[in-house]
Amino acid sequence: MKKFIEEFKAFALRGNVMDMAIGVLIGGAFSGIVTSLTENVINPILALPGGARYSFEQIYTYGANFVGTIINFLITALILFVLLKAVNKMLTIGKKAEEPAAPTTKKCPYCCSEIPIEATKCAHCASELPKE
Ligand SMILES: [Zn+2]
């Protein structure tokens, strides 16, 4: 069960899955804008030549609906942005903990082979190494 959770975490936190989820959510919110634009702006304007007349209250309602949808979209985008930033931060914290930074090997100045950092004599060319 623990392995399952770890695998799921690795899957869900992978960058492209997050990107995809955000794409779906932004897409949903954006389609709301398109629908609202059609219902509250384009359709009422298209009805004008057909003899439709609007009261000030109706125009106000249409405008408020449309602006509300845009504000919804902006809030959704903002929340997703903050969420993504938090997840990215979590991911970098996890990575830093995994990396042991201290080097354990060095290069021999004579033959350029990788040798243990504490060596005083090169294992490859047998040169005496200068003390550091
Ligand atoms: Zn060497």
Backbone and ligand atoms as CSV (ligand in chain L), in Angstrom:
chain,resi,resn,atom,element,x,y,z
A,1,MET,N,N,0.834,-1.207,0.000
A,1,MET,CA,C,0.000,0.000,0.000
A,1,MET,C,C,0.864,1.251,0.000
A,2,LYS,N,N,1.970,1.223,0.756
A,2,LYS,CA,C,2.860,2.377,0.819
A,2,LYS,C,C,3.497,2.616,-0.559
A,3,LYS,N,N,3.858,1.504,-1.204
A,3,LYS,CA,C,4.468,1.609,-2.523
A,3,LYS,C,C,3.472,2.215,-3.512
A,4,PHE,N,N,2.213,1.792,-3.375
A,4,PHE,CA,C,1.166,2.319,-4.254
A,4,PHE,C,C,1.051,3.827,-4.105
A,5,ILE,N,N,1.047,4.280,-2.852
A,5,ILE,CA,C,0.933,5.721,-2.603
A,5,ILE,C,C,2.133,6.457,-3.179
A,6,GLU,N,N,3.317,5.880,-3.012
A,6,GLU,CA,C,4.522,6.529,-3.536
A,6,GLU,C,C,4.495,6.596,-5.053
A,7,GLU,N,N,4.026,5.510,-5.670
A,7,GLU,CA,C,3.937,5.506,-7.128
A,7,GLU,C,C,2.940,6.547,-7.599
A,8,PHE,N,N,1.805,6.624,-6.860
A,8,PHE,CA,C,0.794,7.605,-7.244
A,8,PHE,C,C,1.344,9.019,-7.102
A,9,LYS,N,N,2.099,9.254,-6.036
A,9,LYS,CA,C,2.689,10.579,-5.812
A,9,LYS,C,C,3.638,10.924,-6.960
A,10,ALA,N,N,4.473,9.954,-7.329
A,10,ALA,CA,C,5.411,10.192,-8.425
A,10,ALA,C,C,4.662,10.496,-9.714
A,11,PHE,N,N,3.519,9.799,-9.892
A,11,PHE,CA,C,2.728,10.016,-11.106
A,11,PHE,C,C,2.051,11.377,-11.085
A,12,ALA,N,N,1.397,11.706,-9.956
A,12,ALA,CA,C,0.590,12.920,-9.887
A,12,ALA,C,C,1.449,14.177,-9.870
A,13,LEU,N,N,2.655,14.066,-9.303
A,13,LEU,CA,C,3.488,15.263,-9.189
A,13,LEU,C,C,4.388,15.453,-10.397
A,14,ARG,N,N,4.363,14.521,-11.315
A,14,ARG,CA,C,5.172,14.694,-12.510
A,14,ARG,C,C,4.673,15.927,-13.265
A,15,GLY,N,N,5.606,16.686,-13.780
A,15,GLY,CA,C,5.273,17.972,-14.397
A,15,GLY,C,C,4.175,17.901,-15.428
A,16,ASN,N,N,4.226,16.928,-16.327
A,16,ASN,CA,C,3.268,16.950,-17.432
A,16,ASN,C,C,1.854,16.640,-16.967
A,17,VAL,N,N,1.714,15.855,-15.884
A,17,VAL,CA,C,0.375,15.591,-15.361
A,17,VAL,C,C,-0.222,16.864,-14.776
A,18,MET,N,N,0.615,17.608,-14.033
A,18,MET,CA,C,0.147,18.886,-13.484
A,18,MET,C,C,-0.231,19.831,-14.615
A,19,ASP,N,N,0.625,19.904,-15.636
A,19,ASP,CA,C,0.337,20.782,-16.774
A,19,ASP,C,C,-0.983,20.414,-17.417
A,20,MET,N,N,-1.205,19.091,-17.566
A,20,MET,CA,C,-2.427,18.628,-18.218
A,20,MET,C,C,-3.642,18.994,-17.381
A,21,ALA,N,N,-3.564,18.744,-16.063
A,21,ALA,CA,C,-4.691,19.062,-15.189
A,21,ALA,C,C,-4.998,20.550,-15.248
A,22,ILE,N,N,-3.955,21.376,-15.243
A,22,ILE,CA,C,-4.156,22.818,-15.296
A,22,ILE,C,C,-4.731,23.217,-16.649
A,23,GLY,N,N,-4.266,22.552,-17.701
A,23,GLY,CA,C,-4.821,22.812,-19.023
A,23,GLY,C,C,-6.315,22.541,-19.058
A,24,VAL,N,N,-6.725,21.417,-18.460
A,24,VAL,CA,C,-8.145,21.051,-18.445
A,24,VAL,C,C,-8.949,22.094,-17.665
A,25,LEU,N,N,-8.426,22.483,-16.480
A,25,LEU,CA,C,-9.160,23.440,-15.638
A,25,LEU,C,C,-9.246,24.810,-16.310
A,26,ILE,N,N,-8.120,25.277,-16.869
A,26,ILE,CA,C,-8.117,26.574,-17.557
A,26,ILE,C,C,-9.042,26.500,-18.771
A,27,GLY,N,N,-8.980,25.378,-19.478
A,27,GLY,CA,C,-9.847,25.198,-20.639
A,27,GLY,C,C,-11.308,25.287,-20.243
A,28,GLY,N,N,-11.667,24.638,-19.120
A,28,GLY,CA,C,-13.054,24.683,-18.645
A,28,GLY,C,C,-13.472,26.092,-18.307
A,29,ALA,N,N,-12.581,26.806,-17.579
A,29,ALA,CA,C,-12.908,28.182,-17.198
A,29,ALA,C,C,-12.999,29.069,-18.427
A,30,PHE,N,N,-12.124,28.817,-19.406
A,30,PHE,CA,C,-12.125,29.656,-20.602
A,30,PHE,C,C,-13.368,29.414,-21.448
A,31,SER,N,N,-13.816,28.145,-21.501
A,31,SER,CA,C,-15.031,27.859,-22.270
A,31,SER,C,C,-16.218,28.563,-21.618
A,32,GLY,N,N,-16.156,28.769,-20.279
A,32,GLY,CA,C,-17.178,29.557,-19.599
A,32,GLY,C,C,-17.217,30.981,-20.118
A,33,ILE,N,N,-16.026,31.551,-20.372
A,33,ILE,CA,C,-15.954,32.915,-20.920
A,33,ILE,C,C,-16.591,32.959,-22.305
A,34,VAL,N,N,-16.263,31.955,-23.127
A,34,VAL,CA,C,-16.802,31.938,-24.488
A,34,VAL,C,C,-18.331,31.829,-24.451
A,35,THR,N,N,-18.840,30.921,-23.598
A,35,THR,CA,C,-20.288,30.766,-23.474
A,35,THR,C,C,-20.930,32.076,-23.022
A,36,SER,N,N,-20.309,32.714,-22.016
A,36,SER,CA,C,-20.855,33.951,-21.474
A,36,SER,C,C,-20.816,35.062,-22.513
A,37,LEU,N,N,-19.722,35.099,-23.290
A,37,LEU,CA,C,-19.612,36.101,-24.355
A,37,LEU,C,C,-20.748,35.935,-25.353
A,38,THR,N,N,-21.042,34.692,-25.706
A,38,THR,CA,C,-22.126,34.425,-26.647
A,38,THR,C,C,-23.475,34.827,-26.060
A,39,GLU,N,N,-23.725,34.367,-24.803
A,39,GLU,CA,C,-25.050,34.581,-24.215
A,39,GLU,C,C,-25.306,36.024,-23.833
A,40,ASN,N,N,-24.261,36.709,-23.323
A,40,ASN,CA,C,-24.470,38.025,-22.732
A,40,ASN,C,C,-24.058,39.190,-23.619
A,41,VAL,N,N,-23.294,38.914,-24.678
A,41,VAL,CA,C,-22.859,40.017,-25.542
A,41,VAL,C,C,-23.338,39.812,-26.975
A,42,ILE,N,N,-22.956,38.669,-27.576
A,42,ILE,CA,C,-23.199,38.500,-29.010
A,42,ILE,C,C,-24.679,38.290,-29.306
A,43,ASN,N,N,-25.323,37.365,-28.566
A,43,ASN,CA,C,-26.740,37.100,-28.837
A,43,ASN,C,C,-27.621,38.335,-28.661
A,44,PRO,N,N,-27.488,39.110,-27.560
A,44,PRO,CA,C,-28.317,40.316,-27.423
A,44,PRO,C,C,-28.084,41.320,-28.545
A,45,ILE,N,N,-26.807,41.436,-29.009
A,45,ILE,CA,C,-26.520,42.384,-30.097
A,45,ILE,C,C,-27.141,41.874,-31.397
A,46,LEU,N,N,-27.027,40.544,-31.633
A,46,LEU,CA,C,-27.589,39.974,-32.864
A,46,LEU,C,C,-29.113,40.108,-32.879
A,47,ALA,N,N,-29.732,40.164,-31.704
A,47,ALA,CA,C,-31.196,40.255,-31.639
A,47,ALA,C,C,-31.691,41.674,-31.929
A,48,LEU,N,N,-30.771,42.653,-31.882
A,48,LEU,CA,C,-31.176,44.049,-32.083
A,48,LEU,C,C,-31.841,44.308,-33.438
A,49,PRO,N,N,-31.237,43.823,-34.551
A,49,PRO,CA,C,-31.896,44.071,-35.851
A,49,PRO,C,C,-33.260,43.394,-35.939
A,50,GLY,N,N,-33.458,42.332,-35.141
A,50,GLY,CA,C,-34.735,41.631,-35.137
A,50,GLY,C,C,-35.794,42.351,-34.321
A,51,GLY,N,N,-35.455,43.518,-33.794
A,51,GLY,CA,C,-36.450,44.316,-33.089
A,51,GLY,C,C,-36.392,44.196,-31.594
A,52,ALA,N,N,-35.345,43.519,-31.069
A,52,ALA,CA,C,-35.248,43.388,-29.617
A,52,ALA,C,C,-34.857,44.726,-29.003
A,53,ARG,N,N,-35.500,45.058,-27.890
A,53,ARG,CA,C,-35.153,46.281,-27.163
A,53,ARG,C,C,-34.846,45.886,-25.725
A,54,TYR,N,N,-33.809,46.498,-25.168
A,54,TYR,CA,C,-33.399,46.121,-23.826
A,54,TYR,C,C,-33.572,47.286,-22.869
A,55,SER,N,N,-34.032,46.947,-21.694
A,55,SER,CA,C,-34.082,47.964,-20.646
A,55,SER,C,C,-32.685,48.120,-20.062
A,56,PHE,N,N,-32.484,49.223,-19.349
A,56,PHE,CA,C,-31.185,49.441,-18.718
A,56,PHE,C,C,-30.840,48.278,-17.797
A,57,GLU,N,N,-31.849,47.763,-17.088
A,57,GLU,CA,C,-31.619,46.664,-16.161
A,57,GLU,C,C,-31.139,45.403,-16.872
A,58,GLN,N,N,-31.722,45.124,-18.036
A,58,GLN,CA,C,-31.294,43.947,-18.793
A,58,GLN,C,C,-29.837,44.094,-19.236
A,59,ILE,N,N,-29.495,45.289,-19.750
A,59,ILE,CA,C,-28.122,45.523,-20.202
A,59,ILE,C,C,-27.165,45.376,-19.029
A,60,TYR,N,N,-27.585,45.920,-17.891
A,60,TYR,CA,C,-26.745,45.820,-16.698
A,60,TYR,C,C,-26.541,44.350,-16.319
A,61,THR,N,N,-27.612,43.540,-16.374
A,61,THR,CA,C,-27.510,42.122,-16.029
A,61,THR,C,C,-26.561,41.391,-16.976
A,62,TYR,N,N,-26.722,41.667,-18.289
A,62,TYR,CA,C,-25.824,41.027,-19.255
A,62,TYR,C,C,-24.381,41.385,-18.964
A,63,GLY,N,N,-24.126,42.660,-18.752
A,63,GLY,CA,C,-22.759,43.124,-18.479
A,63,GLY,C,C,-22.208,42.500,-17.213
A,64,ALA,N,N,-23.037,42.470,-16.172
A,64,ALA,CA,C,-22.583,41.917,-14.893
A,64,ALA,C,C,-22.273,40.429,-15.041
A,65,ASN,N,N,-23.128,39.710,-15.789
A,65,ASN,CA,C,-22.873,38.277,-16.013
A,65,ASN,C,C,-21.525,38.067,-16.693
A,66,PHE,N,N,-21.280,38.870,-17.727
A,66,PHE,CA,C,-20.061,38.690,-18.513
A,66,PHE,C,C,-18.830,39.027,-17.678
A,67,VAL,N,N,-18.874,40.162,-16.987
A,67,VAL,CA,C,-17.739,40.567,-16.146
A,67,VAL,C,C,-17.517,39.526,-15.042
A,68,GLY,N,N,-18.611,39.001,-14.485
A,68,GLY,CA,C,-18.493,37.971,-13.451
A,68,GLY,C,C,-17.773,36.745,-13.957
A,69,THR,N,N,-18.081,36.340,-15.196
A,69,THR,CA,C,-17.417,35.167,-15.767
A,69,THR,C,C,-15.927,35.421,-15.925
A,70,ILE,N,N,-15.583,36.639,-16.377
A,70,ILE,CA,C,-14.165,36.955,-16.552
A,70,ILE,C,C,-13.452,36.943,-15.200
A,71,ILE,N,N,-14.104,37.505,-14.175
A,71,ILE,CA,C,-13.495,37.508,-12.839
A,71,ILE,C,C,-13.323,36.073,-12.342
A,72,ASN,N,N,-14.331,35.217,-12.575
A,72,ASN,CA,C,-14.207,33.794,-12.217
A,72,ASN,C,C,-12.981,33.172,-12.856
A,73,PHE,N,N,-12.812,33.467,-14.145
A,73,PHE,CA,C,-11.680,32.910,-14.875
A,73,PHE,C,C,-10.365,33.384,-14.268
A,74,LEU,N,N,-10.283,34.678,-13.962
A,74,LEU,CA,C,-9.041,35.224,-13.408
A,74,LEU,C,C,-8.736,34.603,-12.042
A,75,ILE,N,N,-9.787,34.436,-11.219
A,75,ILE,CA,C,-9.574,33.841,-9.899
A,75,ILE,C,C,-9.108,32.392,-10.047
A,76,THR,N,N,-9.759,31.650,-10.960
A,76,THR,CA,C,-9.347,30.260,-11.202
A,76,THR,C,C,-7.888,30.207,-11.632
A,77,ALA,N,N,-7.513,31.073,-12.577
A,77,ALA,CA,C,-6.140,31.075,-13.076
A,77,ALA,C,C,-5.170,31.422,-11.956
A,78,LEU,N,N,-5.535,32.391,-11.132
A,78,LEU,CA,C,-4.658,32.812,-10.031
A,78,LEU,C,C,-4.452,31.670,-9.036
A,79,ILE,N,N,-5.555,30.995,-8.677
A,79,ILE,CA,C,-5.452,29.889,-7.719
A,79,ILE,C,C,-4.582,28.777,-8.295
A,80,LEU,N,N,-4.779,28.469,-9.583
A,80,LEU,CA,C,-3.978,27.421,-10.210
A,80,LEU,C,C,-2.507,27.804,-10.219
A,81,PHE,N,N,-2.247,29.087,-10.498
A,81,PHE,CA,C,-0.862,29.558,-10.531
A,81,PHE,C,C,-0.199,29.380,-9.164
A,82,VAL,N,N,-0.915,29.790,-8.108
A,82,VAL,CA,C,-0.375,29.670,-6.748
A,82,VAL,C,C,-0.161,28.193,-6.406
A,83,LEU,N,N,-1.137,27.360,-6.789
A,83,LEU,CA,C,-1.051,25.919,-6.530
A,83,LEU,C,C,0.161,25.316,-7.233
A,84,LEU,N,N,0.338,25.693,-8.500
A,84,LEU,CA,C,1.444,25.147,-9.283
A,84,LEU,C,C,2.773,25.575,-8.678
A,85,LYS,N,N,2.832,26.834,-8.227
A,85,LYS,CA,C,4.057,27.322,-7.598
A,85,LYS,C,C,4.369,26.503,-6.347
A,86,ALA,N,N,3.332,26.229,-5.546
A,86,ALA,CA,C,3.522,25.455,-4.317
A,86,ALA,C,C,4.017,24.051,-4.654
A,87,VAL,N,N,3.405,23.429,-5.678
A,87,VAL,CA,C,3.810,22.065,-6.061
A,87,VAL,C,C,5.249,22.069,-6.556
A,88,ASN,N,N,5.593,23.071,-7.374
A,88,ASN,CA,C,6.961,23.148,-7.884
A,88,ASN,C,C,7.963,23.302,-6.747
A,89,LYS,N,N,7.592,24.111,-5.760
A,89,LYS,CA,C,8.468,24.310,-4.612
A,89,LYS,C,C,8.647,22.987,-3.862
A,90,MET,N,N,7.525,22.265,-3.678
A,90,MET,CA,C,7.576,20.968,-3.023
A,90,MET,C,C,8.516,20.027,-3.764
A,91,LEU,N,N,8.433,20.048,-5.097
A,91,LEU,CA,C,9.259,19.154,-5.902
A,91,LEU,C,C,10.734,19.494,-5.746
A,92,THR,N,N,11.081,20.792,-5.739
A,92,THR,CA,C,12.498,21.145,-5.626
A,92,THR,C,C,13.020,20.818,-4.239
A,93,ILE,N,N,12.173,20.959,-3.199
A,93,ILE,CA,C,12.602,20.591,-1.848
A,93,ILE,C,C,12.929,19.097,-1.813
A,94,GLY,N,N,12.046,18.284,-2.412
A,94,GLY,CA,C,12.281,16.840,-2.453
A,94,GLY,C,C,13.577,16.495,-3.156
A,95,LYS,N,N,13.875,17.228,-4.253
A,95,LYS,CA,C,15.077,16.931,-5.032
A,95,LYS,C,C,16.333,17.288,-4.254
A,96,LYS,N,N,16.287,18.440,-3.572
A,96,LYS,CA,C,17.482,18.875,-2.841
A,96,LYS,C,C,17.838,17.871,-1.744
A,97,ALA,N,N,16.810,17.303,-1.106
A,97,ALA,CA,C,17.065,16.361,-0.020
A,97,ALA,C,C,17.716,15.088,-0.550
A,98,GLU,N,N,17.409,14.751,-1.810
A,98,GLU,CA,C,17.931,13.506,-2.362
A,98,GLU,C,C,19.391,13.607,-2.795
A,99,GLU,N,N,19.841,14.809,-3.165
A,99,GLU,CA,C,21.182,14.944,-3.728
A,99,GLU,C,C,22.246,15.108,-2.645
A,100,PRO,N,N,23.136,14.137,-2.486
A,100,PRO,CA,C,24.282,14.368,-1.613
A,100,PRO,C,C,25.299,15.191,-2.401
A,101,ALA,N,N,25.592,16.407,-1.922
A,101,ALA,CA,C,26.367,17.347,-2.717
A,101,ALA,C,C,27.875,17.101,-2.636
A,102,ALA,N,N,28.358,16.514,-1.506
A,102,ALA,CA,C,29.794,16.396,-1.317
A,102,ALA,C,C,30.411,15.431,-2.327
A,103,PRO,N,N,31.453,15.875,-3.044
A,103,PRO,CA,C,32.105,14.984,-4.010
A,103,PRO,C,C,32.976,13.961,-3.285
A,104,THR,N,N,33.045,12.759,-3.827
A,104,THR,CA,C,33.842,11.702,-3.188
A,104,THR,C,C,35.064,11.365,-4.041
A,105,THR,N,N,35.166,11.951,-5.239
A,105,THR,CA,C,36.321,11.668,-6.098
A,105,THR,C,C,36.941,12.978,-6.559
A,106,LYS,N,N,38.173,12.899,-7.017
A,106,LYS,CA,C,38.846,14.054,-7.634
A,106,LYS,C,C,39.602,13.561,-8.847
A,107,LYS,N,N,40.151,14.494,-9.608
A,107,LYS,CA,C,40.897,14.120,-10.799
A,107,LYS,C,C,42.386,14.155,-10.502
A,108,CYS,N,N,43.069,13.117,-10.926
A,108,CYS,CA,C,44.510,13.111,-10.780
A,108,CYS,C,C,45.089,14.176,-11.709
A,109,PRO,N,N,45.948,15.085,-11.229
A,109,PRO,CA,C,46.481,16.144,-12.090
A,109,PRO,C,C,47.451,15.618,-13.147
A,110,TYR,N,N,47.923,14.380,-13.013
A,110,TYR,CA,C,48.905,13.852,-13.976
A,110,TYR,C,C,48.246,13.052,-15.087
A,111,CYS,N,N,47.303,12.143,-14.708
A,111,CYS,CA,C,46.701,11.291,-15.746
A,111,CYS,C,C,45.207,11.558,-15.937
A,112,CYS,N,N,44.652,12.462,-15.168
A,112,CYS,CA,C,43.248,12.876,-15.295
A,112,CYS,C,C,42.244,11.765,-14.992
A,113,SER,N,N,42.647,10.725,-14.269
A,113,SER,CA,C,41.702,9.685,-13.875
A,113,SER,C,C,40.936,10.112,-12.634
A,114,GLU,N,N,39.743,9.528,-12.471
A,114,GLU,CA,C,38.972,9.758,-11.258
A,114,GLU,C,C,39.568,8.918,-10.139
A,115,ILE,N,N,39.934,9.567,-9.040
A,115,ILE,CA,C,40.487,8.836,-7.902
A,115,ILE,C,C,39.794,9.305,-6.634
A,116,PRO,N,N,39.805,8.493,-5.563
A,116,PRO,CA,C,39.158,8.917,-4.312
A,116,PRO,C,C,39.746,10.230,-3.823
A,117,ILE,N,N,38.908,11.041,-3.215
A,117,ILE,CA,C,39.326,12.387,-2.835
A,117,ILE,C,C,40.407,12.360,-1.766
A,118,GLU,N,N,40.510,11.268,-1.026
A,118,GLU,CA,C,41.492,11.207,0.057
A,118,GLU,C,C,42.803,10.536,-0.359
A,119,ALA,N,N,42.891,10.163,-1.638
A,119,ALA,CA,C,44.100,9.455,-2.087
A,119,ALA,C,C,45.321,10.377,-2.046
A,120,THR,N,N,46.475,9.814,-1.677
A,120,THR,CA,C,47.725,10.585,-1.721
A,120,THR,C,C,48.627,10.087,-2.842
A,121,LYS,N,N,48.221,8.939,-3.421
A,121,LYS,CA,C,48.970,8.398,-4.546
A,121,LYS,C,C,47.950,7.920,-5.576
A,122,CYS,N,N,48.169,8.242,-6.873
A,122,CYS,CA,C,47.193,7.883,-7.904
A,122,CYS,C,C,47.227,6.375,-8.150
A,123,ALA,N,N,46.045,5.773,-8.225
A,123,ALA,CA,C,45.950,4.327,-8.448
A,123,ALA,C,C,46.217,3.980,-9.903
A,124,HIS,N,N,46.138,4.966,-10.798
A,124,HIS,CA,C,46.267,4.676,-12.228
A,124,HIS,C,C,47.698,4.906,-12.729
A,125,CYS,N,N,48.322,6.029,-12.334
A,125,CYS,CA,C,49.652,6.333,-12.838
A,125,CYS,C,C,50.714,6.315,-11.749
A,126,ALA,N,N,50.338,6.023,-10.518
A,126,ALA,CA,C,51.242,5.894,-9.384
A,126,ALA,C,C,51.974,7.190,-9.013
A,127,SER,N,N,51.466,8.336,-9.486
A,127,SER,CA,C,52.114,9.606,-9.143
A,127,SER,C,C,51.821,9.976,-7.695
A,128,GLU,N,N,52.788,10.587,-7.040
A,128,GLU,CA,C,52.566,11.171,-5.718
A,128,GLU,C,C,51.702,12.409,-5.936
A,129,LEU,N,N,50.658,12.541,-5.141
A,129,LEU,CA,C,49.766,13.682,-5.326
A,129,LEU,C,C,50.107,14.782,-4.330
A,130,PRO,N,N,50.092,16.006,-4.789
A,130,PRO,CA,C,50.345,17.121,-3.868
A,130,PRO,C,C,49.241,17.197,-2.821
A,131,LYS,N,N,49.617,17.461,-1.586
A,131,LYS,CA,C,48.610,17.567,-0.514
A,131,LYS,C,C,47.818,18.847,-0.682
A,132,GLU,N,N,46.515,18.765,-0.447
A,132,GLU,CA,C,45.644,19.933,-0.642
A,132,GLU,C,C,45.369,20.605,0.682
L,1,ZN,ZN,ZN,47.147,9.556,-12.075
